Amino acid sequence: MPKADLVIKRTADFLLSLIGVVLTSPLLAVIAIGVKASSKGPVIFKQKRLGLNGGTFEIYKFRTMVPNAEKMGAGVVVNEKSDSRITGIGKFLRASSLDELPQLINVLKGDMSLVGPRPPVTYHPYNGYDSYPSQAKRRFDMRPGMTGLAQVELPVDATWEERIEADIMYVDDYSLLLDLGILGRTVGAVMHRGSY
């Protein structure tokens, strides 16, 4: 893909995420207070993820589950409706996607993009970048995103194979217009969920 497109993408990521952090800072403060008041543990959940070219970085989210939830119950598998590890405020944050807002900091830092393949944990669905099949590794040719083609095209219960296929399609068909379309569909989906 043209290098100029990637420069424009990174510039847009930086500027839009900076504006996003400034505009949402009052909301971020309110959510932080709510998370802290709802249960013991840190406000921000940090987790190692695989990113660009298979490198690792620490992703930021508002904590929506009890501390050390990954070591309890179903591990990385979460049932949004019945998982007892999710806190009261966590259910609302996950349903509205507000728990994802701290990832704007990841975008500012250059760990992530606003749009791209979602970053998997380092040990699932494969144990480390080197364990991915060569074709699947192509999903790491671009920075991971806060949202992506798989998120707007596939159902929540899509398999990892289906997600990886969508991610590779995104990498192959990347354009600034595609990013704008995915962002628009993501905003629409979030607003739709919040209307219930």
C-alpha positions in Angstrom: 0.0 0.0 0.0 1.3 3.6 -0.6 3.5 4.9 2.2 1.7 8.2 2.0 -1.6 6.6 3.0 0.0 5.2 6.1 1.5 8.6 7.0 -1.9 10.2 6.6 -3.5 7.4 8.6 -1.0 7.8 11.5 -1.4 11.6 11.4 -5.2 11.3 11.5 -5.0 8.8 14.3 -2.9 11.1 16.4 -5.0 14.2 15.9 -8.4 12.5 16.3 -7.3 10.6 19.4 -5.9 13.8 20.9 -9.2 15.6 20.3 -11.0 12.5 21.6 -9.1 12.5 24.9 -9.7 16.3 25.4 -13.4 16.1 24.6 -14.1 13.0 26.7 -11.9 13.9 29.7 -14.9 14.9 31.9 -16.6 11.6 31.0 -13.3 9.7 31.6 -13.1 11.2 35.1 -16.7 10.2 35.9 -16.2 6.7 34.7 -13.0 6.4 36.7 -14.8 7.4 39.9 -17.6 4.9 39.2 -15.2 2.0 38.6 -13.2 2.8 41.7 -16.4 3.1 43.8 -18.0 -0.1 42.4 -15.3 -2.6 43.5 -11.8 -3.0 44.8 -9.0 -3.0 42.3 -7.4 -0.6 39.8 -9.4 1.7 37.6 -7.5 0.8 34.5 -7.1 -2.7 33.3 -3.8 -3.4 31.5 -3.1 -6.5 29.4 -0.3 -7.6 27.1 -1.5 -7.8 23.4 0.1 -8.6 20.1 0.4 -5.6 17.8 2.2 -4.4 14.7 4.6 -7.0 13.2 3.9 -9.3 16.2 5.3 -7.0 18.8 3.7 -6.7 22.2 2.3 -3.7 23.9 0.1 -3.0 27.0 -3.5 -2.2 26.1 -5.6 0.1 28.4 -9.3 -0.4 29.3 -11.5 0.7 32.1 -11.7 -2.4 34.4 -15.1 -4.1 34.0 -14.4 -7.3 35.9 -13.1 -8.3 39.3 -9.3 -8.3 39.8 -7.5 -11.4 38.3 -10.7 -12.4 36.4 -8.5 -14.1 33.7 -7.5 -16.7 36.3 -11.1 -17.5 37.3 -13.9 -19.3 35.6 -13.7 -19.4 31.8 -10.5 -17.4 31.6 -10.5 -15.2 28.5 -13.9 -16.3 27.4 -16.6 -13.9 28.7 -20.4 -14.3 28.7 -21.6 -10.7 28.7 -25.0 -11.6 30.1 -24.3 -14.1 32.8 -20.6 -13.8 33.7 -20.4 -13.2 37.5 -16.9 -11.8 37.2 -18.3 -8.6 35.5 -18.9 -5.8 38.0 -22.2 -3.8 38.1 -20.8 -0.8 36.3 -18.8 -3.1 34.1 -21.9 -4.4 32.4 -22.9 -0.9 31.4 -19.4 0.0 30.2 -19.1 -3.2 28.1 -22.5 -2.8 26.6 -21.8 0.8 25.7 -18.2 0.2 24.7 -17.1 3.0 27.1 -14.6 0.6 28.6 -12.6 1.0 25.4 -12.1 4.8 25.7 -8.6 4.5 27.4 -7.3 3.0 24.2 -7.3 6.5 22.8 -4.0 6.7 24.8 -2.7 3.6 23.0 -3.5 5.4 19.7 -1.7 8.5 20.8 1.3 6.5 21.8 1.4 4.7 18.4 0.6 1.2 19.8 -2.8 1.2 18.1 -4.8 2.9 15.3 -8.4 4.0 15.4 -9.2 1.3 12.8 -7.4 -2.0 12.3 -7.4 -5.7 13.3 -8.3 -6.0 17.0 -5.2 -7.0 19.0 -5.4 -10.5 20.5 -3.9 -11.5 23.8 -0.4 -13.0 23.5 -1.6 -16.6 24.3 -4.9 -16.9 22.4 -6.0 -18.0 19.8 -2.3 -19.0 19.3 0.4 -19.0 21.8 2.6 -16.1 20.7 3.1 -14.5 17.3 5.4 -17.3 16.0 2.7 -19.8 16.5 0.3 -18.1 14.0 0.1 -19.7 10.5 2.0 -17.6 7.9 -1.2 -16.4 6.3 -2.7 -15.4 9.6 0.4 -13.3 10.5 -0.6 -10.9 7.7 -3.2 -9.4 10.1 -0.2 -7.9 12.0 1.0 -6.0 9.0 -0.9 -3.0 10.2 -1.3 -1.5 13.7 -4.2 -3.0 15.6 -7.3 -0.9 16.0 -9.9 0.2 18.5 -12.4 -1.1 15.9 -12.1 -3.0 12.7 -13.7 -4.7 9.7 -14.3 -7.9 11.7 -16.2 -5.9 14.4 -18.6 -4.3 11.9 -19.0 -7.2 9.5 -19.2 -10.3 11.8 -21.4 -11.4 14.6 -20.1 -11.4 18.2 -19.8 -15.2 18.2 -17.7 -15.3 15.0 -14.8 -17.8 15.1 -11.2 -16.7 15.2 -10.7 -18.1 11.7 -13.5 -15.8 10.5 -12.1 -12.8 12.3 -8.6 -13.4 10.9 -10.0 -13.7 7.4 -11.8 -10.4 7.8 -8.6 -8.8 9.2 -6.6 -10.0 6.2 -9.3 -8.6 3.9 -8.9 -5.3 5.6 -5.1 -5.3 5.2 -5.5 -6.2 1.5 -8.2 -3.7 0.7 -7.0 -0.8 3.0 -7.9 2.7 2.1 -8.7 5.9 4.0 -12.3 5.6 2.7 -12.5 2.1 4.2 -11.4 3.4 7.5 -14.0 6.2 7.4 -16.7 3.7 6.6 -15.7 1.4 9.5 -15.6 4.4 11.9 -19.0 5.5 10.8 -20.5 2.0 11.2 -18.9 1.6 14.6 -20.4 4.9 15.9 -23.7 3.9 14.5 -23.6 0.5 16.2 -22.6 2.0 19.5 -25.4 4.5 19.4 -27.8 1.8 18.4 -26.8 -0.4 21.4 -27.1 2.6 23.7 -30.7 3.3 22.6 -32.2 0.2 24.2 
